[in-house]
């Protein structure tokens, strides 16, 4: 709106004799220009959303085939995935034990678990040890309150064996952290794992999600965990 006002101010400051029709045509062209920009941005966002959705579905389908899951096992995992922050990311249940464990715990509070079916899933997937976010992390009283730090850290995609790409951490709390984006490799919505040392404690392969980027993609704002 401020840009429109600036354009109109420049237009009216010029010593040009214009009719009401000319002004109406000019405003119509200007409005059409902004509508085109808005429409293009909306369409771009929808295309990106479809691309991400397709990529997540492909990850899920691939992991289901790799682990040779039955229809009953897949149905149970889909039910458990409802307790993820983003149920569309159900592939996390087969890629990260922490996401699986936390979602299963939340699911078990409200539903009876078929132990035989669950044993079959865990025996096939062999997810390994739980990746814990221990209590020594500074508490996050508000979303904006984090402890400024300057720490070396390591990051990787969540389905990688371990965090191995060197990076820097700029702030930290129990709820998340801010880190350097190595070579602008990661983007908003990516699922990652982070390892670092804080107060002489080692934190290894902490799962998280990139909720946004800043500084033209050079900085990642990460939320720990994938379950409400």
N, C-alpha and C positions, 0 to 999 in steps of 0.2 A: 504493500500500500504506500509506503514512503517513497518508493521508486516512481510509482504512478504520479504521486503528488509533485515530485521533483520535475518529471517530464512536463506536467501541466504548467508548473511555475515557469519553466524555460519557455514553453510555448506562448504563454500569455505575456511574458516579458518582451518578446519580440514585437517589433512594430509592424505587425502583419494584419491586414484587414481580412477577416474571415467571416463567413456567414455561419448561421446556426447549423446549416446542413453540412458545411465543411467540418465543423467541430464534431458533429455527430458521427461523420464518417471516420474521422481520426480516432475518436474514442472507441468506435466499433472495431477498427483494425487493431488498436492497442489491446482491447479486451480479448479479441480472437487470438492474438499472439500469446497472451498469458494462459488462455485456455488450452492452447496447443502444448505449451510447456508442462502444464499440470497433467494433461492427459498422457503425455509421453512418459512422465515420471511414474504415474500410476501403472501404466502398462509395463514399464521396466520392472517395477516392484513385483508385479504379478508373475512375470516371466521368471524372475529370480526365485520367487516362492515355489513355482512349479519345478524349477531345476533342482532346488534343494530337496523338495518332497520326493522327486524321482530318485535322487541319489540316496536318500535315506531308505527308501523302499528296496532299492537294489542291494544295499548293505545288508538289510534284514533278510531278504530272500537268499542271498549268497551264504550267510552264516547258517541259516536253516538247512540249506543243502549240505554244507560242509559237515554239520553235526548230525545229519540224517534224522532230523526231528520228525516225529509223527504228528498227525493232525491234532491229536489230543494234547500233545506237549506244546504245540504252537498255540493252541487255543488258551491253555493255561498261562503261557507267557504273555499273550495279548491282554489277558485279564490283569496280570501283574503290572503290565506297562501303564495301566491307567493311573498308577501312583507316581509316575515320573512327572517332573515339571512339564515336560513336553512329551506326551504319549507317542507322538509321531517318531520319536527317537528310540523306539523299542529295541533297535539293534544293540543298544547299550547293555541290555540284559544278557547279551551273549558276548559282549566285548570287554566289559568291566565288572569285576566282582563286587566292587563297592556299590555300584548302581543296582546290581541284581540283589544284593543282600539288603540294602535299605528299602528297595521297592517290595521285596518279599516280606520284610518285617511289617511294613505298613499294610500290605495286603492281608497278612495273617491276623491283624487286629480286628478285621471286619469279616473275614471269610475263613471257612474251614479248608485247610490245605490237604490235598491228596498226596500223602507222603510217598506213596509208591511211584506216582507220576513225577513228583519232584526229585526223588532219588534217581530216576531214569534220566532226567534232564541234567542233573549235576554230574552224573557219571559220564555222560557224553561230552559235556562242554569242558570239564576239568579247568575251571576258572582260576584255581590257585588260591592264594592267601588274600584275606581281606586287607584292603588299603585303608588305613585308619587316619583320620584327622584328629590328632590327639589334643588334649585340653590345654597344652601349654601355649597355644596360639592366643594372641591378644583378643579379648572379647570385642564384638562389634555391637555397640549400644544403639547406634543409628547407622543408616546406610552410608552416610557421609563420613563417619568416624572410623578412620583406619590409622594404623601406626606407620609413620614414614620410616622407611628402611632403605639401606643400600646393600643388597645381598646378591651374591652370585647364585644362579639357579639353573635348572635344566627343565626343558619342556619337550613334549612330543604329542602327536595325535593319540587319542585315548586307546586306540586299538593297537598301538605299538607296544612292544615288549616292555620298554621302560623309557622314562624321560631321559633324553640324551643330547638334545640340542642346547648349547650354552646360551644363557640369556641373563638379564639383570632384573631384579625385583625392586620396585620403588615404594610400595606400601603393602600392608598385610593386616588381616584380621581373621577371625574365625569364619567370617562370611565370604571372604574372597581376597583378591590381591590385584595389584597393577604391575605388569611386567613389560619389558621390551619385547617387541615382536621381531624375532630374528628373520632378517631378509624379507619382512612383510609376508611371512609364510602363512600365517593364520588369519581368519576372517571372523566377523560376527556370526555367532551360531555354531562355530566349531567346538567340538568336544576334545578336551586335552587332558594331559596329566602333567603335574609339576613336582619336581624334587628340589629341596633346598635344606639348609641348616639354619636354625634359629634358636638362640639361647642354648647353644650346645646340644640341641636335639636335632636329629635327622628326620626329615619328613620326606617320604619316598612315594612317588607316583600318586600324589593327591589328585583325584578326579575333579574336573571343573568344566565350565562352559564359558566361552567368550561372549559376554553380553553386549559389548560394544568395543569399538576401537577409537583412538584419538590420535592427534598429531599426524594426520594424513596416513593413518595405518601403521605408524611406528610403535604405538603403545596399545597393549591389550588390557581390558578391564575384565577380570575373571571372577565368576561366582563359583564357589566350591560346591560340589555335590550336584546331583540331578534329581533329588526327591524332595517333595515339600516337607 
